[in-house]
Amino acid sequence: MPRLLYISPYFPPQTRVGALRPLKFVRHLGDFGWDVTVLCDLKRGAAVDPDLLQHVPENVEVVADYARGAAERFAALQGAPPPPPKSPAAPRPPGRLKRFARTLETRLWSPEYVPLGEHSLDIPWARSAATRLLERGGYDAILVNADPYAAMLVGDTMGERFGVPVVHDLRDPWATCDLRRPRRPAPQRALIDRLERRCVAGSHAFVLNTATALDVARAHYADDPALVDRLRFVRNHGDPALVDHGAWDTPNRFTLLFLGTFRRFVQGEALLRALALLAERGRTPRDLALRITGTISPEAQDTIRALGVTDFVETHPFVPYPEVGPFMRTADLLIAVTHASTMRIPAKFYDYATSDRPLLMIGDPRHTELAGLVADLPGATWADLTDPLAIADAIESAMGAGRQQHVERSAAGLDSRTATARLVELLPRV
């Protein structure tokens, strides 16, 4: 059986979204004939759920040695019960000093200013750890999960040193990102262009996760047909079997579910304005709630208060990813909001698309790729990110259809097994 070294700093038990795409892949790679070793990290203070490790196949070797101290933290965590979920405190306006501290932290660690991300300083340690694994021999390919984009430099060096083909799998575009590229200072932009070009040139395949991102990358590298030939795309995906665990009670009012956080680039303002419009039409918090499972940024909190929709917004403690399926079934309408971008598709869209609940996708009106996916998906509705009135109308239409509507929906094409089959086609034939 061919062997794959999967360099993925983000991996369970970490709960961040970057750990989920590689988890879904490794759950199916064995079915396609690949034996997998994952080299991952576990930073101090990272959000974790030890139960996630139960969903990693037994034949997948997990080596938590990507950075100094990761192995000790991983060993200490195994077998430990997950911490009890915390009920979120009622949002309070942050003080002036706290606002300044948050702004400074965001600026200092912004990906626009730190090109390789928070793992930049871990490159030497990660190279040493990868070297020890590759010196054991027998690996037929290296697969890199990025971001963090620093991992691509680790994979590139290891591939060149050991003569092993490298496939880079980018969850979001790097050099060509339409959100971040315009915000980068010229020196950072030039450095990222140079580093990414090197990684593309040294790769067996360079994988983006949307067709639009692929088109933009092909235009970016049009000066070198050899680089264009390495570019591919494999969309993100949902794994219904992975998330079908646990049980949750159904709320007693029509519930809109937003899995995730209101944060930079995804503030949810149009959705919140739609709630205000529904309030003007006579809807009350007894009829309708927007349930949010993650944090709400200070800016979004300000918007909620200014629009007078505080009583419509319900924050919910963390939901373990394997329990997301039953939790989605407690909702009446699933809500996803895109960035103001045409190159990204929210990861939660794929969990929604492989569920059996109605879906409202609030998207950038320029995002024809995502709009096309929604149009082909039963029980899914599209509303422009710029049109709160259309969002309010879509919510009211869903309320008119009644609670707990079941949608018959095939997962084919957007599920993890299909995506893994496409990834395997891009790995070297052994």
Secondary structure, DSSP 8 states (H G I E B T S, - for coil): --EEEEE-SS-TTB-SGGGHHHHHHHHHHGGGT-EEEEEE---TT--B-GGGGGGS-TTSEEEE-SSTTHHHHHHHHTT----------------HHHHHHHHHHHHHT-TTTSTT-TTGGGHHHHHHHHHHHHHT----EEEEEESSTHHHHHHHHHHHHHT--EEEEESS-STT-TTTGGGS-HHHHHHHHHHHHHHHHT-SEEEESSHHHHHHHHHHTTT-HHHHTTEEE----B-TTTT--S-----SSEEEEE-S-BBTTB--HHHHHHHHHHHHTT--TTTEEEEE-S-B-HHHHHHHHHHT-GGGEEE-----GGGHHHHHHT-SEEEEE--S-SS---HHHHHHHTSSS-EEEEE-TT-HHHHHHHHTSTTEEEEETT-HHHHHHHHHHHHHH-SS-------TTTBHHHHHHHHHHHS---
